[in-house]
Structure formats: C-alpha cells, structure tokens
Amino acid sequence: MELVTPAIGLVFWMLVTFSLLLFILKKFAWKPILTSMKEREESIEKSLQEAANARAEMQKLNQQNENLLAEARAEREIILKEAREIKEKIVSEAKNAADEEAKRLISRANDEISRQKNAALDELKKEVAQFSLQIAQKLVEKELENNDAQKALIADQLSKLDKQQKATS
C-alpha cells in the first residue's frame, strides 16, 4: 500500500514546490496572463462593437441607396412626364400650325378662285356686251333703213332720256 499512500516527506515537498510554483506564477506570470486575457477580451469586445458599427453603417448605406434609387425613380418619372408634355405640346403646335397653313392655303385658293371667277365673269360680260352691241348694231341698221322707224326710235330714246333726267333730279 505504500504506493497508494504517499509519505509525509513527499507530501511536504510537493506542498512546498506547489506553493513556490504558485508564488512564482503569481509574482511573474499571473499578472501578464490576466493582462493579456483582459486585452484579448477588450479586443474581442472592440471587434464586436466595430462589427456592430459596420453593420449599422451598412444598413444606413443601404437605406441611403434605397432613398437615392427612389429619388432617381421619381426624377425619371418627372422627366418622362415632362417629355410627354413637351411631345404633346410640339405635336399640338405642329397640328395647329398645319391647320393654320391649310386654312391659309384654302383661303388663298378660294381668293384665287374668286378672282378667276370674277375675271371670267368680267370677260364674259365684255363678250356678251360686244355680242349685244353687234346684235343691236345689226338690228338698228335694219330698222334704220326705214325712215319712219328711225324717227320713232329717236323719239323713243329722247323720251326715255327725259324720264331718266327727271327721275335723277
């Protein structure tokens, strides 16, 4: 049983060695170990804090990106709306200008038609007047061959001239 039960001398020396080892560790190693563990703990905590800050910053940047995208979409809609309005305005102006030009051309054509119609009527009147004069001349020549007919024609014309002068007076 000697192997299971230690001797008192052995226990004493083990206790002295353990105490000496504990004293040396406490004096020289315990503080640096605790300091390095504390530093390690602080560095881990700092890293976790930085990660949380980075995560918050990423969320903030994502939100800013979403806001910028929303603004860009809104601006795009405004630009498209303005472009549509400008297109409609240009089309409307072009249509109005075309309508005005068509009206002007129609009016000019109507004026030209009216002038040509009046010119044709004037020409027709002149020709009718010439034909009438020629017919009247031929009739008068035939009627003037007879002396009595000439006197009656002159008297008739003089009476009509007197009536016209009295009517205008």
Buried (B, 14 or more C-beta within 10 A) or exposed (E): EEEEEEEEEEEEEEEEEEEEEEEEEEEEEEEEEEEEEEEEEEEEEEEEEEEEEEEEEEEEEEEEEEEEEEEEEEEEEEEEEEEEEEEEEEEEEEEEEEEEEEEEEEEEEEEEEEEEEEEEEEEEEEEEEEEEEEEEEEEBEEEEEEEEEEEEBEEEEEEEEEEEEEEEE
